[in-house]
Amino acid sequence: MLTKDHLKAILSGEKELMKMSEVRFCNPPAFDEISVKAMYDKAIKRSNMAKYFPTKYAKGRSCCKEYFYNIWNTVHPNDVKEIIAHANEQRYGLK
């Protein structure tokens, strides 16, 4: 979600955008335990993650799931792979 405040931060150099050609797309399952709401605070603390996300969101809003996981999968692909594998193992006993 691109807001005017986030766009200002990008233009001033505080935040960054990623080229579409660099993005490693993923489609995580829709499990509550790996939702954006559940994972955002942990993921944003990882190195090089905060620079791609707004500093704050409007009340009651959060990051788009597709954007969140695509950026996370690009910057830290092993994290996303492990989280999805763990969620599947917990739900279905899959390894």
C-alpha atoms as one frame of an Amber mdcrd trajectory, in Angstrom:
protein
   0.000   0.000   0.000   1.583   3.241  -1.117   0.504   6.213   0.969   1.525
   9.837   0.528   3.709   9.635   3.638   5.433   6.507   2.367   5.937   8.106
  -1.047   7.483  11.178   0.613   9.856   8.893   2.546  10.832   7.115  -0.688
  11.481  10.376  -2.514  13.551  11.724   0.395  15.649   8.540   0.479  14.447
   7.294   3.870  12.640   4.310   2.329  13.238   2.284  -0.842  11.366   0.495
  -3.583  12.451  -2.771  -5.152  12.523  -3.420  -8.872   9.897  -5.927 -10.008
  12.633  -7.934 -11.725  14.327  -8.451  -8.329  11.211  -9.665  -6.502  10.987
 -13.363  -5.636   7.250 -13.973  -5.647   5.610 -16.436  -3.280   2.089 -17.458
  -2.369   1.919 -18.522   1.289  -1.116 -20.376   2.602  -3.841 -18.394   4.348
  -3.142 -19.622   7.878  -3.872 -17.365  10.862  -0.530 -18.234  12.476   1.425
 -16.833   9.502  -0.856 -13.900   8.730   0.634 -10.442   8.258  -0.812  -9.407
  11.606   0.969 -12.289  13.344   4.306 -12.024  11.502   4.805  -8.315  10.702
   6.557  -7.229  13.913   9.002 -10.158  13.756   9.779  -9.749  10.070  10.207
  -5.985  10.070  13.009  -6.285  12.654  15.108  -8.415  10.283  17.942  -6.670
   8.480  17.050  -4.689   5.344  13.295  -5.166   5.803  12.060  -1.898   7.331
  13.281   0.202   4.416  10.597  -1.273   2.125   7.617  -0.660   4.423   5.843
   2.480   5.665   6.810   3.672   9.128   3.157   3.655  10.193  -0.223   2.625
   8.830  -3.620   4.221   9.198  -5.663   3.045  12.157  -7.084  -0.412  11.477
  -4.904  -0.936   8.395  -1.951  -3.210   7.794   0.351  -4.241   5.013  -0.944
  -6.165   2.004  -0.203  -9.882   2.403   1.177 -10.305  -1.128   3.520  -7.310
  -0.818   4.657  -8.330   2.668   5.526 -11.913   1.752   7.028 -11.061  -1.642
   9.418  -8.536  -0.092  10.250 -10.851   2.811  10.815 -13.760   0.432  13.150
 -11.598  -1.662  15.205 -10.264   1.246  15.162 -13.383   3.485  13.989 -16.376
   1.405  15.072 -18.998   3.942  12.918 -17.380   6.657   9.785 -17.581   4.531
  10.534 -21.138   3.424  11.013 -22.257   7.048   7.892 -20.465   8.289   5.671
 -21.976   5.600   7.179 -25.437   6.111   6.664 -25.180   9.875   3.056 -24.023
   9.449   2.311 -26.917   7.079   3.972 -29.385   9.445   1.932 -28.110  12.389
  -1.330 -28.268  10.467  -0.900 -31.358   8.330   2.162 -33.189   9.616   3.921
 -32.457   6.297   7.693 -32.146   6.196
